[in-house]
Amino acid sequence: MKSTTPDDQRKELIQSSWRRCVDDGMDPEGAPFLELAAHWNLAQQLEANARLVTYAQPIIEHLHQQLANSSSMVLLADGDGLILRSVGDPGFAGRAARVSLMPGANWSESEMGTNAIGTALHETKPVAVCGDEHFLERNRFLTCIATPILAPTGGMLGILDLSTDHQVSLPHAQALLTTTAEMIEHRLL
């Protein structure tokens, strides 16, 4: 019996996501029509997730301060992949906005193909999607790491994501992100 390494498991996770995207009829070179949530809808989702946003906001701001000048951003998405909040370096945030990596955009797999937020939602576990692993060609300048934020009573409240340029190396990002998500979970208790 062949044992699978973490790299093999990660490769299979990305391949499974790509298969779902192909099965959904997505085109890697296509630029999906991205409609940001209407202001009233985003406001409604912020209200529906007020407790999560309130407890997470200072923690994600602190996380971003630790990563200052790293050409990155920290994002908070709800349980459907809608980005609720973001904090980031202005230069990188401008590049990210060109692919709608910003509040009001839905980053579920069905909307944005293989990406850390959407794939972490689907897999309900931490996921890293680096550069060319993104299904949509236009997102391949990104490296993203996402981890679920779990509710005290079970289930998933949302996703915490760290996105950066694919050329930037943040060797301890996964551990830092997981610890940050755990801090949010403990505050929610």
Residue pairs with C-beta under 8 A, 6 or more apart in sequence:
4 12
10 128
13 119
13 123
13 127
14 114
14 119
14 129
14 133
17 109
17 113
17 114
17 118
17 119
17 122
17 135
18 114
18 135
20 109
20 122
21 28
21 109
21 113
21 114
21 135
24 110
26 32
26 113
26 135
26 136
28 113
28 135
28 136
28 137
29 137
30 136
31 136
31 138
32 111
32 112
32 136
34 100
34 105
34 111
36 42
36 100
36 102
36 104
36 105
37 45
37 82
37 104
37 105
37 106
39 104
42 82
42 84
42 103
42 104
45 78
45 82
45 84
46 53
46 84
48 78
49 78
49 84
49 157
49 158
51 188
52 76
52 78
52 84
52 149
52 157
52 158
52 184
52 188
53 76
53 84
53 85
55 184
55 187
55 188
56 76
56 85
56 149
56 158
56 160
56 184
56 187
57 76
57 85
59 180
59 183
59 184
59 187
60 74
60 75
60 76
60 85
60 87
60 160
60 180
61 87
63 74
63 162
63 176
63 177
63 180
64 72
64 73
64 74
64 87
64 88
66 176
67 74
67 162
67 170
68 89
69 89
70 89
70 164
70 168
70 170
71 89
71 91
71 92
71 164
71 165
71 168
72 88
72 89
72 92
72 162
72 163
72 164
72 165
72 168
72 170
73 86
73 87
73 88
73 89
73 92
73 93
73 96
73 101
73 162
73 163
73 164
74 86
74 87
74 88
74 160
74 161
74 162
75 83
75 85
75 86
75 101
75 117
75 159
75 160
75 161
75 162
75 163
76 83
76 84
76 85
76 86
76 158
76 159
76 160
76 161
77 83
77 84
77 107
77 117
77 121
77 146
77 158
77 159
77 161
78 84
78 157
78 158
78 159
79 121
79 155
79 156
79 157
79 158
79 159
80 106
80 108
80 121
81 106
81 107
81 108
81 109
81 111
81 112
81 117
81 118
81 121
81 159
82 104
82 105
82 106
82 107
83 101
83 102
83 103
83 104
83 105
83 106
83 107
83 117
84 103
84 158
85 103
86 93
86 96
86 101
86 102
86 103
88 96
88 163
92 164
92 165
93 102
95 141
95 165
96 102
96 142
96 163
99 138
99 139
99 142
101 107
101 142
101 163
106 112
107 115
107 117
107 118
108 117
108 118
108 121
109 115
109 118
109 119
109 121
109 122
110 118
111 118
112 118
112 135
112 136
112 139
113 134
113 135
113 136
113 139
114 129
114 133
114 134
114 135
114 136
115 129
115 134
115 135
115 136
115 139
115 142
115 144
116 127
116 128
116 129
116 144
116 145
116 146
116 161
116 163
117 144
117 146
117 159
117 161
119 127
119 129
119 146
120 126
120 127
120 146
120 147
120 148
120 159
120 161
121 148
121 156
121 159
124 148
124 156
125 147
125 148
126 145
126 146
126 147
126 148
126 174
126 177
126 178
127 145
127 146
127 147
128 143
128 144
128 145
128 146
128 174
129 142
129 143
129 144
129 145
130 143
130 144
130 166
131 140
131 141
131 142
131 143
131 166
132 140
134 140
134 142
134 144
140 166
141 165
141 166
142 163
142 164
142 165
142 166
143 163
143 164
143 165
143 166
143 168
144 161
144 162
144 163
144 164
145 161
145 162
145 163
145 173
145 174
145 177
146 159
146 160
146 161
146 162
146 177
147 159
147 160
147 174
147 177
147 178
147 181
148 156
148 158
148 159
148 160
148 181
149 156
149 157
149 158
149 159
149 160
149 181
149 184
149 185
150 156
150 157
150 185
151 157
151 188
152 185
152 188
152 189
157 188
160 177
160 180
160 181
160 184
161 177
162 170
162 173
162 176
162 177
164 170
164 173
170 176
